[in-house]
Amino acid sequence: MRAIVEKGLAGQGPVPAEQRSDHIRDTEPDPRRILAAWGAFTAEIAPRVAPILTLARDAAASDSEMALTLEQISAARLDRMTINARALLQAGHLRPGITPAEAADILWTYSSPELHELLVIRRGWSAERYGRFVAQALIAALLPAQDS
């Protein structure tokens, strides 16, 4: 299961999604473009990974090894979101009052397989609509309001 998830996390194309995400995080000066790209990456990756994690979650109810694997995958996602949150803080992008830990929790939540399950699988949203929603929600939750 871990190998399937890791393959799904690579995304589409010759450059893994994580590398593309790191590149835009480290080179794009506009935080709205960074979060829009992260929403697009979520829309690209979630359809490949979320269904597997949802099935594994169901299996984990009676399989302690599967439960441990899922916990490790979730912890790794939180570690990655913590790195992203710290980068946003260091670049001066976070809204005042948002701590890196809170930003990491928000990033972790919006990249969750559970949110994909609710909106795409259960409510029938397209991947594109889901990605736009994630991007807009991250922008609203993490960045200062734009001047009109």
N, C-alpha and C positions, 0 to 999 in steps of 0.2 A: 504494500500500500504506500509506503514512504517513497519508493522509486516512482510510482505512478504520479504521486503528488509533486515530486520534484520535477518530473518531466512537464507536468502541467504548469508549474510555476515559471518555467522557461518562457512560456508564451509562444507567440508565432514569429516566424522569421529567423534569420541567421544569428541575430544578437539577442541573448536572453533578456527578458523583460526587466530583471533586476539590474542588469548593467545599463539598460536604457533609462531606467528610473534613476539610478545613481548619477548618470551623466546629466540628465536634465536638472536634478537637484543641485548638482555642483557647478553648473554652467549658466543656468537661466536666472537672470536677475529679477524677473517678474514672478512673485509668489503665486499669483492667480494662474499663470501659465503652468507653474510647477504642479499645483493642485489639480488643474484641468488634465494634465498629462497623467497624474496618478489616478484620477477617475477613469481615464481611458485604459490604463493598464489594468485596473480592477475589472473593467468590463471585458477585457481580453482574457484575463486569467481565470476569473470566477467560473465561467461556464465549463472550463476544463477541470477545475479542482473542486469546486463546491459540491457537486453531486457525489464525488468520491468521498469527501469528508462527511457529508450527510449520511451516506451509507455506513461509513466507519463509525460515526457517532451512534447509530442505532446498534451496530454490532458491539460497541464498547460497553453497552449496558450489561452484557453477560460475558465479556472477554476483557479481563484485566490488562492483558498485554496490549490489546487494541486501545484501551483507555489511556494507558501510559504513552503510547505512540502519539495519540491525538493531543495529549497534554504537551508533549515535546514539540509537536508541530505548532501548536498555539503559542507556546513560549518563544519559539524561534521567530514567529511573526511579530510578537510583542517586542522582542529585541530589535528587529529590523525597524519597526515603527518608532522605537525609542531613538535609534540613530537618526531617522528622518526628522523627528521632532527636535532633537538637539541641533541639527543642521538648520532647521527653520529659525530656531532661537538665535543661533550664532550669526545668521544672516540678517537678523533684525526683523524678521517677517511676522512673528507671532503677535497677536493682539496683546496689549498690556494686561497683565493679570493671569494669563494662561501660562501655567508652568510646563516645563518639558514633560513631566510625568502625565499631566492632564492631556497635553497634546498627543502624547503617545497612545493614551487610552482611546482618544477620539479617532486617531488614525487606525488603531487596532479594531475598533468597533465597526468603522465604515468599510474595512477590508474583510469583514467576517463572512464566512460561508453562510451563516444564519441569515444575514441581511439579504444576500443573494437568493437564498431559498424563499424568503418571504416575498420579495418583490418580483423576481423573475420566474421562479418555479410556481409559486402559489398565486401570484397576482397577474402573471403573464406579461410583465414588462419586457421590452426588447433589451438586449445587452447594451445598445447605444443609449437608450433612455436611462437605464440603470447607471451607466458610467457618468452621464451628465448629472444625474441626481447626486451621486457620490461626490463629484467635483464641487457642485454647488453647495452641498452640505458642509464639506470640508472648508471651503472658502468662508462660509457664514460662521462656522464654529471657531475657526483658528485665526483669521486675519482681521486687521482693523477694518472698519467700514470705509468704503471708498468715498471720497469727496464727490459731491454731485457737480 
